């Protein structure tokens, strides 16, 4: 598991402890059969695709 420290200066022991905790939580989640949250951010959706007639009523001067 890769962890990037963006602020502070943790010791190697603190990083190792954090890695162990996160890996244990990940194992427990897999064993429980919990599916990851659905994240459809950025996915194409028919309602959000480009509509060429969206601005037909616009008046250009």
C-alpha positions as CSV (number, residue, x, y, z in Angstrom):
1,X,0.0,0.0,0.0
2,X,1.5,3.3,-1.1
3,X,0.9,6.3,1.3
4,X,2.0,9.8,0.4
5,X,2.6,12.2,3.2
6,X,1.6,15.7,2.2
7,X,2.1,17.4,5.5
8,X,4.0,16.6,8.7
9,X,6.9,14.3,9.3
10,X,5.7,10.9,10.5
11,X,8.3,8.3,11.7
12,X,8.7,5.0,9.9
13,X,6.9,3.3,12.8
14,X,3.9,5.6,12.5
15,X,3.7,4.9,8.7
16,X,4.0,1.2,9.3
17,X,1.2,1.3,11.9
18,X,-1.0,3.2,9.6
19,X,-0.3,0.8,6.7
20,X,-1.2,-2.1,8.9
21,X,-4.5,-0.6,10.0
22,X,-5.5,0.3,6.5
23,X,-4.6,-3.1,5.1
24,X,-6.6,-4.8,7.9
25,X,-9.6,-2.7,7.2
26,X,-9.3,-3.6,3.5
27,X,-9.1,-7.3,4.3
28,X,-12.1,-7.1,6.6
29,X,-14.1,-5.3,3.9
30,X,-13.2,-8.0,1.3
31,X,-14.2,-10.8,3.7
32,X,-17.5,-9.1,4.5
33,X,-18.3,-9.0,0.8
34,X,-18.9,-5.3,0.8
35,X,-19.0,-3.8,-2.7
36,X,-17.2,-0.5,-3.2
37,X,-19.3,2.6,-3.6
38,X,-20.6,3.3,-7.1
39,X,-18.6,6.2,-8.4
40,X,-19.9,7.3,-11.8
41,X,-18.2,10.6,-11.8
42,X,-17.2,11.6,-15.3
43,X,-19.1,8.7,-16.9
44,X,-21.0,9.6,-20.0
45,X,-24.8,9.8,-19.4
46,X,-27.4,10.2,-22.1
47,X,-28.8,13.3,-20.4
48,X,-25.5,15.0,-20.2
49,X,-24.2,14.3,-23.7
50,X,-23.9,17.2,-26.3
51,X,-27.2,18.3,-27.7
52,X,-26.7,20.1,-31.0
53,X,-30.2,21.7,-30.8
54,X,-29.7,23.1,-27.3
55,X,-29.3,26.7,-28.5
56,X,-31.5,26.8,-31.6
57,X,-33.7,29.5,-30.0
58,X,-30.7,31.8,-29.3
59,X,-30.7,35.1,-31.1
60,X,-27.4,36.2,-32.5
61,X,-27.0,39.9,-33.1
